[in-house]
Amino acid sequence: MLTPSLMNHLSIVPDFRQSWKVQHQLSDILFLTVCAVICGAEGWDEIEDFGHAKLDFLRQYGDFEAGVPSHDTLARVMALVNAEQLQSAFAEWMKACHDVSEGAVVAIDGKTLRGSYCRGKNKGAIHMVSAFSAANGVVLGQVKTAQKSNEITAIPELLKLLNLQGCLVTIDAMGCQKKIATQVLQKGADYLLSVKGNQPALADAFERAFPIAKVANFEGDAYVTDEKNRGRQETRYHIVSELTEEFQELSYEWPGLKTVGVVMSFRQEGDEAPEEPMIRYYISSADLSAKKLAEAARQHWHIEAKLHWSLDVALREDACKIHRGQAAENLARVRHIALNYLKGETSFKGGIRRKQKKAALDETYLADILAV
């Protein structure tokens, strides 16, 4: 059955409605929406249709005394549910049911919900920043960036929600900020931050300390990976170093800084000449080997390949045109809950879409998913 933990945490989400007017409990509406999205529903009409088809199943878990709420009721209620409370409930649920292991990579990155843009209402597309456990493939928490803001302000809010003790937190160049690095350390974790031109002092130190010739002939800790995919070969050369002279002054500005790393990658298509090498720079508060840098940098991109791709291709997030009130943000959070459940069920080896279809057809399998 649906884990009591999730329902207990969802119960903290306040019901804004006047109690004497309520026909459908908020917990029932949230539960119906989660189950319907697990089974592939994409909008309010489809969620209502799912409810009518599965009412007996739903009544095994919730009240549903008044039957299934209409699509209009679903749209109205989900537009007005307190998004921050639902966000907190989700993060607390994940803390309760998911333990991150020592040294586990937690990747933080953002994604725009393109369908939430509404020109007629002068409403910009919502941008969500998520924390993703690379080892388990689940979302640990997410926040929406404020309008006219960016990930720099959202990441600190996300970090407040998470249990990161012992983790290695990876963030791209947008989040390479001293305050964010400090906050990660305060959470009992280490950081691995990508460095680009938005931190010119760091970028300049890397260029002086690690010119291409020195990287190619590095005498310290180095690790090479080769990947072949659809006729394209990519070779990545990873090196790590303790702080060289170029970084000594910067070490006082960047809390806990211990390791600097460089990744130089080469791509080649078929028999064509290799492309110009691409170089990426990293700073970390952890004592990383070159192999660990390679693994962590690679796992960071799992958030693109395993989370964002699944949301767009399997759950069709970008195609969703819902944007009324807080509905887009709330439904995005429901998708994360649904995706965590689908990834958590491992007895059936199909992909996310196959799992959704199987759950829609087989109530026993849907119950198995909810029992994860």
Buried (B, 14 or more C-beta within 10 A) or exposed (E): EBBEBBBEBBEEBEBEBEEEEEEBBBBBBBBBBBBBBBBBBBBBBBBBBBBEBBEEBBEEBBEBEEEBBBBEBBBBBBBBBBBEEBBBBBBBBBBBBBEBEEBBBBBBBBBBBBBBBBEEEEBBBBBBBBBBBBEBBBBBBBBBBEEEEBBBEBBBBBBEBBBBEBBBBBBBBBBBBEEBBBBBBEBEBBBBBBBBEEBEEBBEBBEEBBEEEEBEEBEEBBBEBEEEEEEEBBBBBBBBBEBEEBBEEBBEEBBBBBBBBBBBBBBBEEEEEEEEBEBBBBBBBBEBBBBBBBBBBBBBBBBEEBBBEBBBEBBBBBEBEBBBBBBBBBBBBBBBBBBBBBBBBEEBEEEBBEBBEBBBEEBEBBBBBBEB
